[in-house]
Amino acid sequence: MLIKNIRIENADIGSDVRIQKGMICEIDENLTALEGEEVLEGEGGLLLPPFVDCHVHLDTCFSLDATGPNLSGTLFEGIRVWSEYRKHLDPEEVKERARRTLKLYQEKGVQYIRSHVDISHDLTALRALLELKEEVADEIEIQLVAFPQDGVFTSQKVRENLEEAVRMGADVVGGIPHFELTREHGERSIHYLMELAQKYDKLVDLHCDEIDDEQSRFLEVLAACAYETGMKGKVSASHTTAMHSYNNAYCDKLFRVLKMSGIHIIANPLVNVNLQGRFDTYPKRRGITRIKELLEHGIPVSMGHDDIYDPFYPLGNGDMKEVLVMGLHLCHMMGYHELNDSYRIITRYGADTLNIAPERYGISVGKPANFNIFKSGSFFQVLRSREGIRYSVRNGKVREREER
């Protein structure tokens, strides 16, 4: 296939891209089509690497009709509602809901996903999603996080489930230190989870400080562990919304530790703006980590949709551009270059968070032909017009075509 006249990642001039055997084999101007070669006209549109969702819960997506609503809109009621429903999970029902979610993602140009899977009660959902992961591997790449929703030290059973989940094939060790019984339990859980990840050579991604409490400071503990263990690039902290309540002097110290540790921060703007600030009257906090300041300090930030039509979030359509736009609004990132360059948050920075090997992701010769094409020629115009993808290409084949 030859793709003519596209602008790669906001380039000022157009290029042509040739694909053979599912790989990018040539990028240049004014390439001539070979005999019998399929030609796709890009019309000066934008070409980007595939979108990456670094944080979702495939086991809960599309469960709201069955679980019933979260009347208070708080994170803690969401956990209670889900915890009751999970006692009766059916593996085929889990897979069916997850397939519906993956279809949304594919339509929106998402090709890489990290999903947390609750293993506190049992391993039903994990078994189902491990099967689904293999079934859809050619279409979309999924990482699964063994997530102890109840906290590591609430019971011996949770710890047993967690280690069994890792042995079964979970890619990432998860946790939730701010939901443990005490501050001491939270710190202890971080050390326990880091040791487990090292034992099985796994990545780490903890729900960390997803609370409005300015005294919730487990992120610094996780970052220090990442630094001390040498697990640079393999550790992520999701949410970190307590950071919006930290004082600036503390944040200045914290950013230094985060930079030293090589930790990745994953923001979830749609869900956290809904769940956080629920205990405030006025002023209400925005419920978002300090994305702009983190990036300015050279700390990588990626994003996740987090939830879709479940007790934690009643909306959602799998569009990572929508997630990004919410984050940009909340963090006052409305400058032209901030907007135009923000695609990196849901592409390259996301790929780094998932620890995808550099040779497997990006737009250059010798890499897999995985990318999205838009009608507009810049990401600023894509965001401004709210346009969908024209084409989503996976392994050199056009998988999705969206109405313009």
C-alpha positions in Angstrom: 0.0 0.0 0.0 1.1 3.5 -0.7 -0.3 6.4 1.3 0.1 9.7 -0.5 0.3 13.3 0.8 0.0 13.0 4.6 1.5 15.2 7.3 3.3 13.0 9.8 2.8 14.3 13.4 2.1 17.9 12.5 4.8 18.2 9.8 4.8 21.3 7.7 5.1 19.4 4.5 3.4 16.3 3.2 5.1 12.9 2.8 4.2 9.6 1.2 4.4 6.3 3.2 4.9 2.9 1.6 3.8 -0.2 3.4 4.9 -3.8 2.7 4.2 -6.9 4.7 2.6 -4.9 7.4 5.7 -2.7 7.9 6.6 0.8 7.0 9.3 0.4 4.4 9.7 3.9 2.9 8.9 7.5 3.8 9.6 10.2 1.3 8.1 12.9 -0.9 6.5 12.1 -4.2 6.8 8.3 -4.2 5.6 6.6 -7.3 3.1 3.8 -7.0 4.4 0.3 -7.9 2.6 -1.9 -10.4 -0.6 -3.2 -8.7 0.1 -1.3 -5.5 -3.0 0.0 -3.6 -2.9 3.8 -3.3 -4.7 5.6 -0.4 -4.9 9.4 -0.9 -4.3 11.3 2.4 -5.3 14.7 0.9 -2.8 16.5 3.2 -4.3 15.0 6.3 -2.6 14.3 9.6 -1.0 10.9 10.4 -0.4 10.0 14.0 0.8 6.9 15.9 -2.2 4.9 17.3 -3.9 6.2 20.4 -3.0 4.5 23.7 -5.4 4.2 26.7 -3.2 3.7 29.7 -6.0 3.1 32.3 -9.4 1.5 31.9 -11.3 -1.2 33.8 -12.6 -3.6 31.1 -14.2 -5.8 33.8 -16.6 -3.0 34.9 -17.3 -1.3 31.5 -21.0 -1.4 30.4 -22.1 -2.9 33.8 -24.2 0.1 35.0 -27.5 -1.4 34.0 -26.8 -4.5 36.1 -25.1 -2.8 39.1 -27.4 0.0 39.5 -26.4 3.7 39.9 -23.9 5.4 42.1 -26.3 7.9 43.7 -23.8 10.0 45.6 -21.4 10.1 42.7 -18.4 9.4 45.0 -15.6 7.0 44.4 -16.3 5.1 47.6 -19.9 4.4 46.7 -18.8 3.3 43.3 -16.5 0.8 45.0 -19.3 -0.5 47.2 -21.7 -0.9 44.3 -19.2 -2.7 42.2 -18.0 -4.9 45.1 -21.5 -6.3 45.5 -22.0 -7.0 41.8 -18.6 -8.7 41.3 -19.7 -11.6 43.6 -21.8 -13.0 40.8 -19.7 -12.4 37.7 -20.1 -14.6 34.7 -17.0 -15.0 32.5 -18.9 -14.8 29.2 -20.8 -11.7 30.4 -17.5 -10.1 31.3 -16.1 -10.9 27.8 -19.2 -9.7 26.1 -19.1 -6.3 27.8 -15.3 -6.0 27.2 -15.8 -6.8 23.5 -18.3 -4.0 23.2 -15.8 -1.7 24.8 -13.0 -2.8 22.5 -15.2 -2.1 19.5 -15.6 1.5 20.7 -11.9 1.8 21.1 -11.1 0.4 17.6 -13.6 2.8 16.0 -11.8 5.7 17.7 -8.2 4.6 16.7 -7.1 3.1 20.0 -4.8 0.2 19.5 -3.1 -0.2 22.9 -4.9 -0.6 26.2 -3.9 -1.2 29.8 -6.8 -2.6 31.8 -7.0 -3.0 35.6 -8.9 -6.1 36.6 -10.3 -6.5 40.1 -9.0 -9.7 41.7 -10.0 -9.1 45.3 -13.0 -11.4 45.3 -11.9 -14.1 42.8 -10.2 -14.4 39.5 -13.3 -14.8 37.2 -12.8 -11.5 35.4 -9.1 -12.0 35.0 -9.5 -15.5 33.4 -12.1 -14.1 31.0 -10.0 -11.1 30.0 -6.8 -13.2 29.6 -8.8 -15.3 27.1 -10.1 -12.2 25.3 -6.6 -10.7 25.2 -5.4 -13.6 23.1 -8.5 -13.6 20.9 -8.1 -10.0 19.9 -4.3 -9.8 19.8 -4.1 -9.1 16.1 -6.5 -6.2 16.4 -5.7 -4.5 19.6 -3.0 -5.0 22.3 -4.1 -5.3 25.9 -2.1 -5.3 29.1 -3.8 -6.6 32.2 -3.2 -5.3 35.7 -3.9 -7.5 38.7 -5.8 -5.0 40.8 -6.6 -5.6 44.4 -9.5 -3.2 44.7 -10.0 -3.9 48.4 -6.4 -3.3 49.3 -3.6 -5.7 49.7 -3.8 -6.1 53.5 -7.5 -6.5 54.0 -7.2 -10.2 53.9 -4.8 -13.1 53.2 -7.1 -14.1 50.3 -6.5 -10.9 48.4 -2.7 -11.5 48.6 -3.2 -15.1 47.4 -5.4 -14.0 44.6 -2.9 -11.3 43.6 0.1 -13.6 43.4 -2.0 -16.2 41.5 -3.1 -13.6 39.1 0.5 -12.7 38.3 1.4 -16.4 37.8 -1.6 -16.7 35.5 -0.3 -14.1 33.1 -1.2 -10.6 34.4 1.3 -8.2 32.9 1.2 -5.6 35.7 1.0 -5.5 39.4 -1.6 -3.1 40.7 -2.5 -1.7 44.1 -4.4 1.1 45.9 -2.4 2.3 48.9 -4.7 5.2 49.8 -7.6 2.7 50.3 -5.7 0.4 52.7 -6.8 0.4 56.3 -4.2 2.8 57.6 -1.3 5.0 56.4 1.1 2.4 57.6 -0.7 -0.3 55.7 -0.6 1.8 52.6 3.2 2.3 52.7 3.6 -1.4 53.5 1.5 -2.3 50.5 3.7 -0.3 48.2 6.8 -2.2 49.3 5.0 -5.5 49.1 3.8 -4.8 45.6 7.1 -3.7 44.3 8.8 -6.8 45.7 6.1 -9.0 44.0 6.7 -7.2 40.7 10.5 -7.8 40.9 10.0 -11.4 41.8 7.9 -12.0 38.6 9.6 -9.4 36.4 6.3 -7.4 36.0 5.5 -3.7 35.5 3.8 -1.8 38.3 0.8 0.5 38.1 -0.9 1.7 41.4 -4.0 3.7 41.9 -2.3 6.3 44.0 -3.7 9.2 46.0 -7.1 9.2 44.2 -8.6 11.3 46.9 -9.0 15.0 47.8 -7.0 14.5 51.0 -3.9 16.7 50.9 -2.3 14.4 53.5 -2.5 11.4 51.1 1.2 11.2 50.0 1.8 7.7 48.8 3.2 8.9 45.5 6.4 9.9 47.1 6.8 6.5 48.6 6.2 4.8 45.3 8.6 7.1 43.5 11.3 6.5 46.1 10.8 2.7 45.7 11.1 3.0 42.0 14.3 5.0 42.4 15.8 2.7 45.0 15.0 -0.5 43.1 16.2 0.7 39.7 12.8 0.0 38.1 13.0 3.2 36.1 10.4 3.3 33.4 8.5 0.3 34.7 6.5 2.0 37.4 3.3 4.1 37.0 1.1 6.0 39.3 -2.5 6.4 38.2 -4.8 9.3 39.2 -2.6 11.2 41.8 -5.5 13.6 42.3 -4.5 14.5 45.8 -1.7 16.5 44.1 -4.3 19.2 43.3 -4.5 19.8 47.0 -0.8 19.7 47.8 0.9 23.0 48.6 3.4 24.3 46.1 6.4 24.0 48.3 5.8 20.3 48.8 5.1 19.8 45.1 8.5 21.4 44.3 10.2 18.7 46.4 7.9 16.0 45.0 8.7 16.8 41.4 12.4 16.3 42.1 11.7 12.8 43.4 9.4 12.0 40.6 12.0 13.1 38.0 14.7 11.0 39.7 12.5 7.9 39.8 11.5 7.8 36.1 7.9 7.2 37.2 5.0 7.6 34.8 1.9 9.5 35.8 -1.5 8.5 34.4 -4.3 11.1 34.5 -7.9 10.2 34.1 -9.6 13.5 33.6 -13.2 12.4 32.6 -13.7 10.2 35.6 -11.8 12.2 38.2 -13.5 15.4 37.5 -16.7 13.5 38.1 -15.6 11.6 41.3 -13.4 14.2 43.0 -14.6 17.3 44.9 -17.7 15.5 46.1 -17.0 16.5 49.7 -16.5 20.2 48.8 -19.2 22.8 48.9 -17.5 25.9 47.3 -14.9 26.3 46.0 -14.9 22.8 44.4 -11.7 21.2 43.5 -11.2 20.2 39.8 -10.2 16.6 40.6 -7.2 16.4 38.3 -3.5 16.0 38.9 -1.0 18.7 37.9 -0.6 17.7 34.3 0.9 21.0 33.1 3.4 21.4 35.9 4.4 17.7 35.6 5.2 18.0 31.9 7.1 21.3 32.5 9.3 19.4 35.0 10.0 16.6 32.4 7.8 14.0 34.1 5.9 11.9 31.6 2.1 12.1 31.7 -0.3 9.8 29.8 -4.0 9.4 30.1 -6.8 6.9 30.5 -10.6 6.8 29.9 -10.8 4.8 33.2 -14.5 3.8 33.0 -17.3 3.5 30.5 -20.9 3.3 31.6 -20.4 1.7 35.0 -20.8 2.7 38.7 -17.8 5.0 38.5 -18.8 6.9 35.3 -22.1 6.8 33.6 -20.9 8.1 30.2 -17.9 7.3 27.9 -17.4 6.3 24.3 -13.7 5.2 24.1 -12.5 8.4 22.4 -9.1 9.4 23.8 -9.4 12.8 22.2 -12.4 13.5 24.5 -10.3 12.4 27.5 -7.5 14.7 26.4 -9.7 17.7 25.8 -11.1 17.5 29.3 -7.6 17.4 30.8 -6.4 20.3 28.7 -9.4 22.4 29.8 -9.0 21.6 33.5 -5.3 22.3 33.5 -5.4 25.5 31.5 -3.4 24.1 28.6 -5.1 26.2 25.9 -2.1 27.7 24.2 -1.7 26.8 20.5 1.4 24.8 20.9 0.1 23.1 24.0 -3.0 22.0 22.0 -1.1 21.0 18.9 1.5 19.0 20.7 -0.9 17.4 23.1 -1.3 14.3 20.9 1.9 13.0 22.5 0.1 12.5 25.8 -2.3 9.9 24.2 0.3 8.4 21.8 4.0 8.4 22.5 3.9 9.1 26.2 1.2 6.4 26.5 3.4 3.9 24.6 6.3 4.7 27.0 4.0 4.2 30.0 3.1 0.7 28.7 6.8 0.0 28.2 6.2 -0.8 24.5 9.6 -1.4 22.8 10.6 1.6 20.7 11.0 -0.5 17.6 7.3 -1.5 17.9 5.7 1.9 18.1 6.0 5.1 16.1 6.1 6.4 12.5 9.5 5.5 10.9 10.9 3.0 8.5 11.2 -0.5 9.9 8.3 -0.2 12.4 4.9 -1.8 12.2 2.4 0.1 10.0 0.1 1.1 12.8 -1.4 4.6 12.7 -4.4 6.8 12.4 -5.2 9.3 9.6 -7.3 12.4 9.9 -8.8 14.9 7.4 -7.2 17.9 9.1 -3.5 18.6 8.7 -2.7 19.5 12.3 -3.7 18.1 15.7 -4.9 21.6 16.7 -7.5 21.4 13.9 -8.4 17.9 14.8 -9.2 19.0 18.4 -10.9 22.2 17.4 -13.2 20.5 14.9 -13.8 17.4 17.0 -13.3 15.3 13.9 -13.0 11.5 14.0 -10.4 9.4 12.3 -10.6 8.9 8.5 -8.7 5.6 8.7 -7.2 3.4 11.4 -4.4 1.2 10.0 -3.2 -1.9 11.9 -0.3 -4.0 10.6 -0.7 -2.3 7.2 -4.4 -3.0 6.8 -7.2 -0.4 7.1 -9.3 -1.6 10.0 -11.6 1.3 10.6 -13.1 4.0 8.5 -15.1 6.7 10.2 -17.6 9.1 8.7 -16.2 12.6 8.2 
